[in-house]
Amino acid sequence: MGRLDGKVALISGTGRGMGRAAAIEFAAQGAVVFGCDLNEAASTETVALVTEAGGTMAALAPLNLSSREGAHAWVDAAVSSFGGVDVLYNNASALRNGPLMELSDEDWHFTIANELDIVWFSVRAAWPELVRRGGGSIINVASIAARLGARFVGQLPHGSAKGGVLAMTKHLCAAGGQHGIRANAILPGLIYTPETARYIDDPDGPLPAILARIPLGRYGQAHEVARLAAFLASDDAAFITGAEIAIDGGDGSVAA
Ligand SMILES: NC(=O)c1ccc[n+]([C@@H]2O[C@H](COP(=O)([O-])OP(=O)(O)OC[C@H]3O[C@@H](n4cnc5c(N)ncnc54)[C@H](O)[C@@H]3O)[C@@H](O)[C@H]2O)c1
């Protein structure tokens, strides 16, 4: 018996990084996974990886989830494939970082659209399905950047969007209780993915300075975040809602 047996899990951004790791982990724990991504080839590769490992997964790609139409298309496709929604894992995001005065208004709006609006649209599309099911689990990926400024790269739009995701999680917790819907936020620190590889793999990059301030002295791996998400998706977390759980090696808990 898997911990997620019988659950239909919608995971966004399954083409790479933590979304791919979550698809693999959730399916290994028994969930039926419905993914999506902007990148069709990458999405197809993840579906093949999950299927070859004996799991059940389908995905909609290419799909831009940062619109009402995209989010509804995703949820409708999941429901017609697998009959309902038990878990909504809002993982996908795209962002623009940089020094404050070098970012444009367009960079700000792009980041808000692809990190905050994307969660709003996905939640609104999936909510009636979660209610119809009699409850479920929403997992929102925020970031320690929602709580702390960063000096190695300017992250003002990103931190602002993720702060919004954190606040949204509390309101979803309040609205969802009466329907049996739980909503929790994950706050990753530095996790190795294609998005962060440019900093982590850069021999002249900020990695030594970052690692020096992380109590556990390393960056995290995508599968570690996937396991936390699988726990929050499962009935083992049945009394956990409104929580914000950092997975950062202690990075966000100590002064530099
Ligand atoms: N990697 C880290 O260190 C870190 C730290 C804190 C928070 N996070 C958050 O964790 C989540 C996953 O991060 P990651 O590093 O795996 O990211 P990533 O960039 O490696 O992967 C994100 C995936 O989402 C897809 N995607 C982006 N926008 C989309 C859209 N509009 N519609 C559909 N698909 C879309 C991308 O194509 C990509 O496959 C993100 O929410 C990110 O902000 C990451």
PDBQT file of the ligand as one rigid body, heavy atoms in Angstrom, charges set to zero:
ROOT
HETATM    1  N1  LIG A 301      15.061  25.891  -6.744  1.00  0.00    +0.000 N 
HETATM    2  C1  LIG A 301      15.072  26.603  -5.632  1.00  0.00    +0.000 C 
HETATM    3  O1  LIG A 301      16.102  26.760  -4.985  1.00  0.00    +0.000 OA
HETATM    4  C2  LIG A 301      13.782  27.232  -5.129  1.00  0.00    +0.000 A 
HETATM    5  C3  LIG A 301      13.810  27.913  -3.920  1.00  0.00    +0.000 A 
HETATM    6  C4  LIG A 301      12.622  28.440  -3.421  1.00  0.00    +0.000 A 
HETATM    7  C5  LIG A 301      11.445  28.273  -4.113  1.00  0.00    +0.000 A 
HETATM    8  N2  LIG A 301      11.454  27.606  -5.301  1.00  0.00    +0.000 N 
HETATM    9  C6  LIG A 301      10.165  27.407  -5.969  1.00  0.00    +0.000 C 
HETATM   10  O2  LIG A 301       9.977  26.012  -6.204  1.00  0.00    +0.000 OA
HETATM   11  C7  LIG A 301       9.211  25.818  -7.385  1.00  0.00    +0.000 C 
HETATM   12  C8  LIG A 301       9.936  24.921  -8.342  1.00  0.00    +0.000 C 
HETATM   13  O3  LIG A 301      11.211  25.466  -8.600  1.00  0.00    +0.000 OA
HETATM   14  P1  LIG A 301      12.258  24.801  -9.606  1.00  0.00    +0.000 P 
HETATM   15  O4  LIG A 301      13.594  25.324  -9.218  1.00  0.00    +0.000 OA
HETATM   16  O5  LIG A 301      12.009  23.340  -9.700  1.00  0.00    +0.000 OA
HETATM   17  O6  LIG A 301      11.808  25.523 -10.980  1.00  0.00    +0.000 OA
HETATM   18  P2  LIG A 301      12.187  25.189 -12.500  1.00  0.00    +0.000 P 
HETATM   19  O7  LIG A 301      12.291  26.501 -13.194  1.00  0.00    +0.000 OA
HETATM   20  O8  LIG A 301      13.362  24.252 -12.588  1.00  0.00    +0.000 OA
HETATM   21  O9  LIG A 301      10.889  24.396 -13.023  1.00  0.00    +0.000 OA
HETATM   22  C9  LIG A 301       9.658  25.041 -13.134  1.00  0.00    +0.000 C 
HETATM   23  C10 LIG A 301       8.826  24.331 -14.175  1.00  0.00    +0.000 C 
HETATM   24  O10 LIG A 301       7.561  25.009 -14.248  1.00  0.00    +0.000 OA
HETATM   25  C11 LIG A 301       7.246  25.268 -15.614  1.00  0.00    +0.000 C 
HETATM   26  N3  LIG A 301       6.448  26.494 -15.717  1.00  0.00    +0.000 N 
HETATM   27  C12 LIG A 301       6.838  27.752 -15.419  1.00  0.00    +0.000 A 
HETATM   28  N4  LIG A 301       5.853  28.624 -15.665  1.00  0.00    +0.000 NA
HETATM   29  C13 LIG A 301       4.803  27.911 -16.139  1.00  0.00    +0.000 A 
HETATM   30  C14 LIG A 301       3.511  28.262 -16.592  1.00  0.00    +0.000 A 
HETATM   31  N5  LIG A 301       3.098  29.533 -16.639  1.00  0.00    +0.000 N 
HETATM   32  N6  LIG A 301       2.676  27.277 -17.019  1.00  0.00    +0.000 NA
HETATM   33  C15 LIG A 301       3.081  25.991 -17.010  1.00  0.00    +0.000 A 
HETATM   34  N7  LIG A 301       4.325  25.592 -16.589  1.00  0.00    +0.000 NA
HETATM   35  C16 LIG A 301       5.170  26.553 -16.164  1.00  0.00    +0.000 A 
HETATM   36  C17 LIG A 301       8.593  25.418 -16.308  1.00  0.00    +0.000 C 
HETATM   37  O11 LIG A 301       8.494  25.182 -17.704  1.00  0.00    +0.000 OA
HETATM   38  C18 LIG A 301       9.444  24.374 -15.578  1.00  0.00    +0.000 C 
HETATM   39  O12 LIG A 301       9.382  23.099 -16.181  1.00  0.00    +0.000 OA
HETATM   40  C19 LIG A 301       8.942  27.214  -7.933  1.00  0.00    +0.000 C 
HETATM   41  O13 LIG A 301       7.673  27.673  -7.451  1.00  0.00    +0.000 OA
HETATM   42  C20 LIG A 301      10.060  28.040  -7.335  1.00  0.00    +0.000 C 
HETATM   43  O14 LIG A 301       9.754  29.418  -7.244  1.00  0.00    +0.000 OA
HETATM   44  C21 LIG A 301      12.582  27.099  -5.830  1.00  0.00    +0.000 A 
ENDROOT
TORSDOF 0
